[in-house]
Amino acid sequence: MTALTLSTSSAATVRADAVVVGVAKGAKGVVVAPGAEAVDKAFGGKLAAVLETLGASGAEGEVTKLPAADGLKAPVVLAVGLGEAPGKDDGYDNEALRRAAGSAARALTGSKKAGFALPVEDAEAAAAVSEGALLGAYSFTAYRSNGNGQNAKGGKKNDAKSAPLAEVALLGTKPRDKEFKAAAERSQALAAEINRARDLINMPPNDLDPKAFAAEAQAAAKEFGLKVEVLDEKALKKGGYGGLLGVGQGAEAPPRLVRIAHTHAKATKTLALVGKGITYDSGGISLKPAGHNETMKCDMSGAAAVFAAVVAAARLGLEVNVTGWLALAENMPSGSATRPGDVLTMYSGKTVEVLNTDAEGRLVLADALTRASEETPDAIVDVATLTGAMVLALGNRTFGIMANDDAFRTSVYEIAEEVGEQSWPMPMPSELRKGMDSPVADIANMGERMGGGLVAGLFLKEFVGEGITWAHLDIAGPAFHEGAPWGYTPKGGTGSAVRTLVRLAERTAAGDLG
């Protein structure tokens, strides 16, 4: 992973392949952002004019490279756009800093070291720049050959020109300051875990089936001192986990339920996180149409986010118990697959009529939610790439939040906004529940087509223990990015919701959620 260092060096004196400065859109043209004073001075106070001549506007994510002027140790200056310049008494938005740093890091692929001279007036801004740079430098190269027929996964190195930026030096910071040091350490741990989630999401399904995913959790548990328990198909059958078994029975790779937990001796609160982990989703007998199967390795993004968040909690030593439940299965069509019309008996004892085998995520989550509820945590949050309806409602960059408690839903939404993850609170209209009434079972796994994302949330609510505060994050839109990279968001797995879950755990540890 890309290294991060705090440096007291100025943009003029840092020895690096490039120095990164920020520029913004001002009322009269390009404005040079704080942190770039030494670079501007080297250009005779005309850095903004030079950039405008090269076509720069300061727009968000815009990158302009130019040769360094005399007096600068770095040979290249990279100016990255921060968007609209703030008011006289306002600072730059942390998310703008995060995205700018990510764009710069991506543009410096193949470089060994870059000095980032973006506005870092306090530790919070430094954290944003650090996160953006470390996330922007991400690259998934495990399956790329190096040009001579050797695969990188087999131990061969990839072309240095395509390697991620090796080191980020955060300039103008205070390496010995406790707040700056803590911000840097947190950013490194958080970025490492987001990138862990990204790696898992990007891994092809022939290498990441439920058993392999469980093995990843076991390895991380050993490394970071976590408690882990894996229920295999025999244990699931003995325990009556009809949802997981029903979804996974058509696949050669059997399902798993993984419990992975961070505990702290001083903790007074417990947070349970439940993740949908469909390692490949064909739709089952209700087969997805052509054009909808190609990216379905990402249907375990919720479990990846939960897994990463639990490990991050351990790495950060948070004074809260965080238990992750990974509901892992592969949804495949075969002679043994669940059919539309079948009735499954869930772990809770409720029966579910399966009307569509492609509505499988809610079935595995239902079992995990019931099991998590048995431990009576203070709150449960589930995360899932659950419905295409949520993508239609909110687009590709925003996840939906539903909850059985309005105050908790608001808290989760505010936390997501704080950490820079786009989200939106969604309702749970009680009238939609009737559409899931079944003539043969307690409930059907499908209801009204309109409002399908809300129907799925109402289904999950049925399996949450009485009196337990619960929220549901439908990350179907932002979990997997199919377009060109932007900001710190790569093509492929994004690690959506990890930052929100970690901050939620931090708030819970601090007692800020009641």
N, C-alpha and C positions, 0 to 999 in steps of 0.2 A: 504494500500500500504506500501511497505517497507520504513522505515524511513532512512534518510540520515543525517549524522552529519560530520562536519569538526573537526578534532582533531589534536592537537599538539603532542599527545602521540607518542612515538616510537613503533616499532613493538615488542620491548622487554617488554614495560611497560603496553601496552593496556590490559585491562581486557575484555576478550571476549571468545566466544566458540572456535574461531580459528583466526589465523592471516594468511593473504593471501600475498604471495610473488611471484614475477615474475622471471622466468628463460628463457633463450634463447639458441638457437643452435649456439655455437661458432665454430671457426675453429678447436679447439682441444677438443671439448666436451661441456658439459653444462656450461653456464655462468649465474651467479647470477645477476639479474637486480638491478639497483639503487632502494633504498627504503628498501632493505632486509639486509642492512649491520649489523644491530643489531642481526638479526636472524642468519646470517652467523657467527657472532662472538660467539654467544651462542653455535654453533656447532664446535667451535674451528677453524673456517675458512674452514671447510670441508663440508659445506652444499651441494655444487655441487657434491662432491664425493659420499656423502651419497645418493643423489638423483639418480645419475648414477647407483649406486649399486641396487637401487630399480627399475631400468629400465627406468627412465626418460631420455628424450632426448632434452627437450625444445621446441618440436614441437608445433605449434599453437593449442591452445585449450586442450592440454594434461594436465591432473590433477593428481597430486600425493599427497596423504596425509601421514603424518608421525607424530609420537608423538613428542611433543616439547622437546627441550633440557632444562637442568637446566638453570635458569636465565630468562626464558620467562614466563610471566603471563598466556598467553593463553595455553591451554593444547594440541592444535593441530596446526600444520603448514600445510598449503595447498599451494603447489607450482603449479603455472599454467604457461603453455608454451606460450611464446610470438612470437614464430617463429624464423626466422633468426636474430641474433644479429646485430644491426646497426654498422656502421663504427665508428671510434674513435670520430669524431666530430659531429656525427649525433645522434638524439634522436629516441626514439621508435615512430613508426607511431601511430597516434591517433586511427585509426580503429583497429590496433593490440591490443591496450590497451582496447578498448571498447569490443572487442570479448573475450579477456582474462578475464576481469572482469565479463562478462556474464557467461562464463564457470564456474568460481569460485562460483558465486552466485547460479547457478543451483546445483552445487555439495554440497552446504551447506544448501540445503532444510531441514527444521526442526530445524535449529539453530536459536537462539535468536539474537546473535550479532556476527559480524565478523569485524576484523580490516583489511583494505586493504592497504598494504604497497607496492603498485605498483609505478612505476616511475611517479611522479607528479611534474615535475620541474616548471611548470607554470599553470595558471588557465585553459588554453585550454586542457592540459593533464588531469587535475583534472576533467574537464567536461566530457571528454571521459570515464574515469574510472567510474564516477558517473552514466552516462547514461547506460553504459554496465552493471553495477551491478544492477541498478534498473530495467532494461529491462530483464536481465537474471533471476531475482527473480520472474518474473511473473508466475502466475499459474491461470488457469481457473477452479474453483472448484464448481461453483454455482449449478451444477446438480449432484454432486457426493454424495452418501449416506455416512453416518459416521459409517456404520457397524451395525446399529440396525434398519434399515429400514426407518430412517428419512433422508430426503433430506436436503442438506445444504441450498438450496434456502428457505426452510421453517424456517430457523433461527437457526438450529443446527450447532455446530462447527465441522469442519473436524478434522481428526486425526492430532495431533500436529506434528507428524513425517513427514507428507506430506505438512505441511504449508510452505509457502515461507520464506526465510531468513527475519527475522523481522527488523534488523537494520544493516546498512552499515556505518562503521566509516572510513572515509577517513583519513589515517594517514599521518603525515608529511606536513600538510597543514597549512594555516594561516586563522583561523576562522574570524579574524577581518579585514583581507585584503579585500578591496572593490571588486577586481576582482575575488578572490576566492569565496567570498560570493555570488556575482552575478552569477558566474558559477554554484554554487550549487543550487541556487534558480531556475535558468533556467532549469537545468537538472531535478529537481523534477517536475516542471510544464510540461516539454516536455514528460518525461516518463509517467506521469499520463495520459496525453492525448493519447499517443501511446497505452497505456494499455486500455484506454477507447475504442479506435478503435478495439483493439484485442477482447475485451469483446463482442462488437457488432457483429463482424465477427463470433465469436465462438457460439453466441447464436443460438439455434435451430430455424428454420423458423416458427414453430408453436407458438413461443413466440415473434418473431420479424417480423411482417408483416409491410406494409407501415404505417399504422396508429400508431402502437406501436413505430416504428422508429421516426415518427414525434413527438410523445409524449416525447421521450428521448431528442429531440432537444428543445422542449418547456421547459422541466425541467432544462436543462443546461442553457438556455437563462435566465431563472428566477434567477438562482444561480449566474451567472457571468455578469449580466447586458447587455445581448445581445438583439438585436431586432430580433423578429421572426415572420414569417408569414407562415401559412400553407394553401395551396389551396387543398380542398377536391375534390371529384369527381364532385360535382355540379359546383364548381368554375372552375374546369378544362374544363368541358363541355361548360360552358358559355364563357370561354376564348378561346376556340378552340384549346386546346392542344391535337391534334390528335395522336401524337406519344405516349405520356404517356397513354392516354385512350385506344389506339389500343393495346398496349402491355398488359395493365392490365385488359382488358375486359373479359378475360377468367377465371379470378380468383374471388373467393368469396370476398377476401380482396381487396378493390378498391385502386387505385393509389393515390399518394400525390406528390405535389411539395412543398418543404420547402425552404424558404429564411431565412437564419440566418446570422446576420451581427454584426461585431465588428466595431465601429466607434470611432475615436479619434478627439478631438477638434482641435488639431494641425496638423492633417493629410492633406497632399497636394496631395496624390496619392491614387488611389483605385485599389485594386486587386480583381478580381472575380474568385472564385474557383467553379468548377462544378463537381459533383460526380455522377457516375452511381450507383444507389441503387436498384438493382434487388434482393429483399430479398429472393427469391428462383427462380431459373431458370430451369424449366423442358425442355425448348426448345419450349414449346407451341405445336402446331400441328406438327411442325417439331421436333418431340420428340427426345431427346438425347438418344443414345444407352445405353444399360446396361454397368455399370462401369463408366459412365460419370455424373451421377446424384447425387451421394452420397455426394459430397462436394459443391454442388451448393448453399448452404446457404451463401457461401463466395462471391457471385456475387454482393454484396453491398459494397465490400471493398473500392471502390472509394469514395462512399458517406461517409463511415466511416472515411476515411482519411481526406476528406474535412471538415467534422463536427469537428473532433479532432483538425485540424489546426486552424479553426476559434476560437475555445475555447482557444487554446494555445495562440493565438494572444491577446485575451482579458486578459488572466491571466498574460501575460508578459507586458501588457500595451503598445503594439507597436503603434507608431505614424504613422499608416497607416490604411485606411479603408479596411477591408477584408470582402467580402460578399460571403457566401457559398450558393450554390444551390444544394439541394439534390433531385435528380430525382428518386422517389421511386415507384416501381411497383413489382407485382408478376407475373411471366410469366408461365401460366398454360394452359393445353389443356382442352377444354370443348366445349359444344355446342354453346357457345357464343364467343369463342376465335377467334382472327384474323386468317384468312386462307392464305396460300400461294396464291398469285394472287389478294388479296384485295389491294385496294388503300386507303391510309390514307392522309388526309389533315392536314399538320403540323401547329404548332402555327405560323410559318413564312408565311403561305399561300402556300408554295410549296407542291406538291403532291408526295407521295412516293409509288411505287409499292413494296409490300412485297413479295419477292421471297422465303424468308426463315424466319420463325418466330423465329428461334434461333439466328438471327442477330438482336436481340431486343435492345441491349444496345445502339446502335447508334441512335435508334428511340427516346428513352427517353432523351438521351443527346442532340439530335437536338433541341427539344423543350426548354430545359433548357438553351442551348447556345444562342438561339434566345432571350429568355427572359432576360438573363444576358446582352446581347449586348445592349438592350434597355436603360440600365443605363450608357452606354458609359464609362466603366472602362478603366483604362490605360492599363490593360492586363487581359486576361482570360487564366486560365489553367484548363483543364479538366483532371480528373483522373478516370480510368476505368479498370476493368478486362474485356477487350474488345474482344480479339481474341486468339484462340489457335494458330494461325499462328505466333503470336509474341513469344509464348513459344517455338515453333519449331525453330524460328530464334535465340533467345537469351538465351534459357534455363530457369531454374526455379529460378534463383537468380537475374536476370537483367531485368529492365524494359526499354521499348523503348520510345524515345522522338521524337515527330514530331512537326513542327511549321510552321507558315506562314511567319516567320522572322528568318533568319539564325542566326543572332546575339543573338536573344532571346533564340533560341534553344541551342546555345553554352553556354549561361549564366546558363540556367537551368541544363544542363549537368554538368558544373563545380561546381555548387552548390551541386548537388547530390553527386558528387565525394568528395567534401569537408566534407559533413556530414556523409559519409560512406555508402551511398546507391548506389549500382551498377546500372548503366544505360548506354544507348548507343544512340547516335543521329541517327535517321533514316531519309531517304529521302522521298519525296512526289512526285514520278514520274508522271508528268502530263498525260502521255499516258495511265495510268491506269484508269483515269476518264471515258474514253469512254466506258469501260466495264459496267458501271452503267447506261448507256443510256437505257431508257424504251420506248417501243412503245405506252404506254398508260398513262404514268405519267411523271412528271418532272425529276425524278430520281428513280432508283431501290435501294433497300437496300443491294444488292449483286452485285459483279462485278467478275473480274477474280479470280480464285482460287489461283493461284500463286501470292504471294505478298499480301495475304489477309489482313494482319495487316496494310499495307500501304493503301489498298483500303478503309478500315474502316476510317483511318485518313482523306483521301480525301473526304469521305462522310461527316464527321463532319465539315470539312472546309467550306462546302456549307452553313452552318447555323451560321457561325460567322459573326457578323456585319462588314460592310465595314470599313476598316481603323483601325480595332482593332487588336492589337498584341495578338497572341494566340499560346498556346502550348498544346499538347495532350500527356498524359502519359499513356501508356498501361502497367498496372501492373499485367497482367494475370499470369505471372510466379511467382514473389516473394510475391504476396499478401497472399497466403495460402500455408503453408509448411506441406507436408504430411509425410515427413521422420522424422528421429530422431532429437531432438533438437541439435543445435550447436551454439557456441558462445552465443550471447544474443537472438538468434532466437528460439522461441518455436515451438512446434508442433501446427499446426492450424493457426489461424489468426496472421499476423505479424505486421500490422500497416504500411505496406510499403507506402512510399511517404510522410508520415507526416513530417518527418525531413526536407525533401526537400522543402515542401510547407512553413513550418515555417521559414526556413532560407531565402527563397525567399521573404516572407513578411518582414523580418528584413532588407534585402538588399533594398527592395523597400522603406521602412521607412527611411533608411539612405540616399536614393537618389543615391545608387550605380548602379542602372539599367537604369539611364538616365531619 
